């Protein structure tokens, strides 16, 4: 229960930190949210981090393959 409470505090602080000077709140991208979750000490967080790394590796492979074929994104 304490890890859940800690996660709620971290998310609340992160959301508050995203407020702009004019008082408007900006939204986090999905990747930013996933990155925050991957750092939390909750069950499954390491799986989220692993998925992010796998996505990054796949994107790097795709970029390398695209550069071989002479295509630019």
The first five atom37 places (N, CA, C, CB, O) and aatype in JSON, in Angstrom:
{
  "aatype": [20, 20, 20, 20, 20, 20, 20, 20, 20, 20, 20, 20, 20, 20, 20, 20, 20, 20, 20, 20, 20, 20, 20, 20, 20, 20, 20, 20, 20, 20, 20, 20, 20, 20, 20, 20, 20, 20, 20, 20, 20, 20, 20, 20, 20, 20, 20, 20, 20, 20, 20, 20, 20, 20, 20, 20, 20, 20, 20, 20, 20, 20, 20, 20, 20, 20, 20, 20, 20, 20, 20, 20, 20],
  "atom_mask": [
    [1, 1, 1, 1, 1],
    [1, 1, 1, 1, 1],
    [1, 1, 1, 1, 1],
    [1, 1, 1, 1, 1],
    [1, 1, 1, 1, 1],
    [1, 1, 1, 1, 1],
    [1, 1, 1, 1, 1],
    [1, 1, 1, 1, 1],
    [1, 1, 1, 1, 1],
    [1, 1, 1, 1, 1],
    [1, 1, 1, 1, 1],
    [1, 1, 1, 1, 1],
    [1, 1, 1, 1, 1],
    [1, 1, 1, 1, 1],
    [1, 1, 1, 1, 1],
    [1, 1, 1, 1, 1],
    [1, 1, 1, 1, 1],
    [1, 1, 1, 1, 1],
    [1, 1, 1, 1, 1],
    [1, 1, 1, 1, 1],
    [1, 1, 1, 1, 1],
    [1, 1, 1, 1, 1],
    [1, 1, 1, 1, 1],
    [1, 1, 1, 1, 1],
    [1, 1, 1, 1, 1],
    [1, 1, 1, 1, 1],
    [1, 1, 1, 1, 1],
    [1, 1, 1, 1, 1],
    [1, 1, 1, 1, 1],
    [1, 1, 1, 1, 1],
    [1, 1, 1, 1, 1],
    [1, 1, 1, 1, 1],
    [1, 1, 1, 1, 1],
    [1, 1, 1, 1, 1],
    [1, 1, 1, 1, 1],
    [1, 1, 1, 1, 1],
    [1, 1, 1, 1, 1],
    [1, 1, 1, 1, 1],
    [1, 1, 1, 1, 1],
    [1, 1, 1, 1, 1],
    [1, 1, 1, 1, 1],
    [1, 1, 1, 1, 1],
    [1, 1, 1, 1, 1],
    [1, 1, 1, 1, 1],
    [1, 1, 1, 1, 1],
    [1, 1, 1, 1, 1],
    [1, 1, 1, 1, 1],
    [1, 1, 1, 1, 1],
    [1, 1, 1, 1, 1],
    [1, 1, 1, 1, 1],
    [1, 1, 1, 1, 1],
    [1, 1, 1, 1, 1],
    [1, 1, 1, 1, 1],
    [1, 1, 1, 1, 1],
    [1, 1, 1, 1, 1],
    [1, 1, 1, 1, 1],
    [1, 1, 1, 1, 1],
    [1, 1, 1, 1, 1],
    [1, 1, 1, 1, 1],
    [1, 1, 1, 1, 1],
    [1, 1, 1, 1, 1],
    [1, 1, 1, 1, 1],
    [1, 1, 1, 1, 1],
    [1, 1, 1, 1, 1],
    [1, 1, 1, 1, 1],
    [1, 1, 1, 1, 1],
    [1, 1, 1, 1, 1],
    [1, 1, 1, 1, 1],
    [1, 1, 1, 1, 1],
    [1, 1, 1, 1, 1],
    [1, 1, 1, 1, 1],
    [1, 1, 1, 1, 1],
    [1, 1, 1, 1, 1]
  ],
  "atom_positions": [
    [[0.81, -1.19, 0.0], [0.0, 0.0, 0.0], [0.86, 1.26, 0.0], [-0.92, 0.0, 1.19], [0.48, 2.27, -0.59]],
    [[2.01, 1.19, 0.66], [2.86, 2.38, 0.7], [3.46, 2.68, -0.66], [3.97, 2.21, 1.73], [3.68, 3.84, -0.99]],
    [[3.75, 1.64, -1.47], [4.27, 1.9, -2.81], [3.22, 2.54, -3.69], [4.78, 0.61, -3.45], [3.53, 3.38, -4.53]],
    [[1.98, 2.15, -3.51], [0.89, 2.76, -4.26], [0.74, 4.22, -3.87], [-0.43, 2.0, -4.02], [0.52, 5.08, -4.73]],
    [[0.85, 4.5, -2.6], [0.76, 5.88, -2.11], [1.93, 6.7, -2.65], [0.73, 5.91, -0.57], [1.75, 7.85, -3.04]],
    [[3.12, 6.1, -2.65], [4.3, 6.79, -3.18], [4.15, 7.07, -4.67], [5.58, 5.96, -2.92], [4.53, 8.14, -5.15]],
    [[3.59, 6.12, -5.39], [3.37, 6.32, -6.82], [2.38, 7.46, -7.06], [2.85, 5.03, -7.46], [2.58, 8.27, -7.97]],
    [[1.34, 7.53, -6.26], [0.36, 8.6, -6.4], [1.0, 9.96, -6.12], [-0.82, 8.38, -5.46], [0.69, 10.95, -6.8]],
    [[1.87, 10.02, -5.15], [2.55, 11.27, -4.82], [3.46, 11.69, -5.97], [3.37, 11.13, -3.51], [3.48, 12.86, -6.36]],
    [[4.23, 10.74, -6.53], [5.13, 11.05, -7.63], [4.36, 11.55, -8.84], [5.96, 9.82, -7.99], [4.76, 12.52, -9.48]],
    [[3.27, 10.91, -9.16], [2.47, 11.32, -10.32], [1.87, 12.69, -10.09], [1.36, 10.29, -10.6], [1.83, 13.51, -11.01]],
    [[1.4, 12.95, -8.88], [0.82, 14.26, -8.57], [1.87, 15.35, -8.69], [0.22, 14.26, -7.17], [1.6, 16.42, -9.25]],
    [[3.06, 15.11, -8.17], [4.14, 16.09, -8.26], [4.53, 16.32, -9.72], [5.36, 15.64, -7.44], [4.76, 17.45, -10.14]],
    [[4.62, 15.25, -10.48], [4.98, 15.38, -11.9], [3.94, 16.19, -12.65], [5.14, 13.99, -12.54], [4.28, 17.01, -13.5]],
    [[2.67, 15.95, -12.36], [1.61, 16.71, -13.03], [1.66, 18.18, -12.65], [0.24, 16.13, -12.68], [1.44, 19.06, -13.49]],
    [[1.94, 18.46, -11.39], [2.02, 19.85, -10.94], [3.23, 20.54, -11.55], [2.08, 19.91, -9.41], [3.18, 21.74, -11.82]],
    [[4.3, 19.81, -11.75], [5.51, 20.41, -12.32], [5.34, 20.76, -13.79], [6.68, 19.45, -12.16], [6.13, 21.53, -14.34]],
    [[4.33, 20.21, -14.41], [4.11, 20.47, -15.84], [3.32, 21.75, -16.08], [3.39, 19.29, -16.47], [3.11, 22.13, -17.24]],
    [[2.88, 22.4, -15.06], [2.12, 23.63, -15.23], [3.02, 24.73, -15.78], [1.48, 24.07, -13.88], [4.18, 24.86, -15.37]],
    [[2.49, 25.5, -16.69], [3.26, 26.61, -17.25], [3.11, 27.83, -16.37], [2.81, 26.93, -18.7], [2.31, 27.83, -15.43]],
    [[3.88, 28.87, -16.66], [3.84, 30.08, -15.84], [2.47, 30.76, -15.89], [4.91, 31.05, -16.3], [2.07, 31.42, -14.93]],
    [[1.77, 30.61, -16.98], [0.47, 31.26, -17.11], [-0.63, 30.51, -16.37], [0.1, 31.4, -18.56], [-1.78, 30.94, -16.36]],
    [[-0.28, 29.39, -15.75], [-1.25, 28.62, -15.0], [-1.88, 27.5, -15.81], [-2.31, 29.52, -14.48], [-2.64, 26.69, -15.27]],
    [[-1.59, 27.45, -17.09], [-2.13, 26.38, -17.91], [-1.33, 25.11, -17.67], [-2.1, 26.76, -19.41], [-0.12, 25.16, -17.44]],
    [[-2.0, 24.0, -17.71], [-1.31, 22.73, -17.49], [-1.1, 22.06, -18.84], [-2.1, 21.81, -16.52], [-2.05, 21.89, -19.61]],
    [[0.13, 21.68, -19.12], [0.42, 20.97, -20.36], [0.29, 19.48, -20.09], [1.83, 21.32, -20.9], [0.47, 19.02, -18.97]],
    [[-0.03, 18.74, -21.13], [-0.18, 17.3, -20.98], [1.11, 16.6, -21.36], [-1.34, 16.78, -21.84], [1.83, 17.03, -22.26]],
    [[1.39, 15.51, -20.66], [2.55, 14.69, -20.98], [2.22, 13.8, -22.17], [2.98, 13.84, -19.76], [1.08, 13.38, -22.35]],
    [[3.23, 13.51, -22.98], [3.03, 12.57, -24.07], [2.94, 11.16, -23.49], [4.17, 12.67, -25.12], [3.29, 10.94, -22.33]],
    [[2.49, 10.25, -24.27], [2.38, 8.86, -23.81], [3.75, 8.31, -23.43], [1.74, 7.98, -24.91], [3.89, 7.59, -22.44]],
    [[4.77, 8.65, -24.22], [6.12, 8.17, -23.93], [6.63, 8.74, -22.61], [7.08, 8.55, -25.07], [7.31, 8.04, -21.85]],
    [[6.32, 10.0, -22.33], [6.74, 10.6, -21.07], [6.05, 9.94, -19.88], [6.45, 12.1, -21.07], [6.68, 9.71, -18.85]],
    [[4.78, 9.64, -20.04], [4.04, 8.96, -18.97], [4.61, 7.56, -18.73], [2.53, 8.86, -19.31], [4.8, 7.14, -17.59]],
    [[4.88, 6.85, -19.83], [5.44, 5.5, -19.71], [6.81, 5.53, -19.05], [5.53, 4.83, -21.08], [7.15, 4.65, -18.26]],
    [[7.6, 6.55, -19.38], [8.92, 6.68, -18.79], [8.82, 6.92, -17.28], [9.69, 7.82, -19.46], [9.61, 6.38, -16.51]],
    [[7.85, 7.72, -16.87], [7.63, 7.95, -15.44], [7.23, 6.66, -14.74], [6.56, 9.02, -15.22], [7.72, 6.35, -13.65]],
    [[6.33, 5.91, -15.35], [5.87, 4.66, -14.76], [7.01, 3.67, -14.65], [4.72, 4.06, -15.59], [7.1, 2.93, -13.66]],
    [[7.9, 3.63, -15.64], [9.01, 2.69, -15.62], [9.95, 2.93, -14.45], [9.79, 2.78, -16.93], [10.65, 2.01, -14.02]],
    [[9.98, 4.14, -13.93], [10.86, 4.48, -12.82], [10.23, 4.23, -11.45], [11.27, 5.93, -12.92], [10.93, 4.27, -10.43]],
    [[8.94, 3.98, -11.4], [8.26, 3.8, -10.12], [8.55, 2.43, -9.52], [6.75, 3.99, -10.29], [8.75, 1.45, -10.25]],
    [[8.56, 2.35, -8.19], [8.81, 1.06, -7.54], [7.51, 0.26, -7.38], [9.46, 1.27, -6.16], [7.1, -0.06, -6.26]],
    [[6.87, -0.05, -8.49], [5.62, -0.8, -8.46], [5.76, -2.04, -9.32], [4.43, 0.08, -8.93], [6.59, -2.07, -10.23]],
    [[4.95, -3.07, -9.05], [5.02, -4.28, -9.87], [4.69, -3.96, -11.33], [4.05, -5.34, -9.33], [3.73, -3.25, -11.62]],
    [[5.48, -4.48, -12.23], [5.25, -4.27, -13.66], [6.0, -3.08, -14.24], [3.8, -4.09, -13.91], [6.05, -2.92, -15.46]],
    [[6.58, -2.25, -13.4], [7.27, -1.07, -13.89], [8.49, -1.45, -14.73], [7.7, -0.17, -12.73], [8.78, -0.79, -15.73]],
    [[9.18, -2.5, -14.34], [10.35, -2.92, -15.13], [9.92, -3.43, -16.5], [11.14, -4.01, -14.38], [10.65, -3.29, -17.48]],
    [[8.74, -4.01, -16.57], [8.2, -4.45, -17.87], [7.92, -3.28, -18.79], [6.92, -5.24, -17.66], [8.14, -3.38, -20.0]],
    [[7.45, -2.19, -18.23], [7.21, -0.98, -19.02], [8.54, -0.45, -19.54], [6.47, 0.1, -18.17], [8.65, -0.06, -20.7]],
    [[9.56, -0.44, -18.67], [10.88, 0.01, -19.09], [11.45, -0.87, -20.2], [11.83, 0.03, -17.91], [12.04, -0.36, -21.15]],
    [[11.27, -2.17, -20.07], [11.74, -3.1, -21.11], [11.03, -2.88, -22.43], [11.54, -4.53, -20.66], [11.64, -2.96, -23.49]],
    [[9.73, -2.6, -22.36], [8.97, -2.33, -23.59], [9.45, -1.04, -24.26], [7.47, -2.24, -23.28], [9.54, -0.97, -25.48]],
    [[9.76, -0.03, -23.45], [10.28, 1.22, -24.02], [11.62, 0.99, -24.72], [10.43, 2.29, -22.92], [11.86, 1.53, -25.8]],
    [[12.48, 0.19, -24.09], [13.78, -0.11, -24.7], [13.6, -0.9, -26.0], [14.66, -0.9, -23.73], [14.29, -0.63, -26.98]],
    [[12.68, -1.85, -26.01], [12.42, -2.64, -27.21], [11.9, -1.75, -28.33], [11.41, -3.77, -26.91], [12.28, -1.91, -29.49]],
    [[11.02, -0.8, -27.99], [10.5, 0.14, -28.98], [11.63, 0.99, -29.56], [9.43, 1.05, -28.35], [11.68, 1.21, -30.77]],
    [[12.52, 1.46, -28.7], [13.64, 2.28, -29.17], [14.57, 1.49, -30.09], [14.43, 2.83, -27.97], [15.04, 2.0, -31.11]],
    [[14.83, 0.22, -29.73], [15.67, -0.62, -30.59], [15.01, -0.86, -31.94], [15.97, -1.96, -29.9], [15.67, -0.83, -32.98]],
    [[13.7, -1.11, -31.93], [12.97, -1.33, -33.19], [12.98, -0.07, -34.06], [11.52, -1.76, -32.9], [13.14, -0.16, -35.27]],
    [[12.82, 1.09, -33.43], [12.87, 2.34, -34.19], [14.26, 2.57, -34.79], [12.49, 3.53, -33.3], [14.38, 3.06, -35.91]],
    [[15.3, 2.21, -34.05], [16.67, 2.36, -34.56], [16.91, 1.41, -35.74], [17.7, 2.08, -33.45], [17.53, 1.8, -36.73]],
    [[16.4, 0.17, -35.64], [16.53, -0.77, -36.76], [15.79, -0.26, -37.98], [16.0, -2.16, -36.36], [16.3, -0.36, -39.1]],
    [[14.6, 0.27, -37.78], [13.82, 0.78, -38.9], [14.54, 1.94, -39.57], [12.43, 1.23, -38.41], [14.58, 2.02, -40.8]],
    [[15.11, 2.83, -38.78], [15.85, 3.96, -39.34], [17.06, 3.47, -40.12], [16.29, 4.92, -38.24], [17.38, 4.0, -41.19]],
    [[17.75, 2.44, -39.6], [18.91, 1.9, -40.31], [18.48, 1.26, -41.62], [19.64, 0.87, -39.44], [19.16, 1.43, -42.64]],
    [[17.38, 0.53, -41.62], [16.9, -0.1, -42.85], [16.45, 0.95, -43.86], [15.75, -1.07, -42.55], [16.68, 0.8, -45.06]],
    [[15.81, 1.99, -43.39], [15.37, 3.05, -44.29], [16.56, 3.76, -44.93], [14.51, 4.05, -43.54], [16.49, 4.15, -46.1]],
    [[17.63, 3.93, -44.18], [18.8, 4.61, -44.74], [19.52, 3.74, -45.77], [19.77, 4.99, -43.61], [20.16, 4.26, -46.68]],
    [[19.41, 2.42, -45.64], [20.02, 1.52, -46.62], [19.3, 1.63, -47.95], [20.0, 0.04, -46.12], [19.92, 1.65, -49.02]],
    [[17.99, 1.69, -47.88], [17.19, 1.75, -49.11], [17.15, 3.13, -49.74], [15.79, 1.32, -48.82], [16.56, 3.29, -50.81]],
    [[17.75, 4.11, -49.13], [17.76, 5.46, -49.69], [16.51, 6.26, -49.41], [17.96, 5.39, -51.15], [16.34, 7.36, -49.93]],
    [[15.64, 5.71, -48.58], [14.41, 6.45, -48.23], [14.7, 7.3, -47.02], [13.22, 5.49, -47.96], [15.47, 6.91, -46.14]],
    [[14.08, 8.44, -46.97], [14.19, 9.27, -45.77], [12.81, 9.42, -45.16], [14.81, 10.68, -46.09], [11.82, 9.56, -45.89]],
    [[12.72, 9.4, -43.83], [11.4, 9.46, -43.18], [10.71, 10.77, -43.35], [11.53, 9.17, -41.73], [9.59, 10.95, -42.85]]
  ]
}
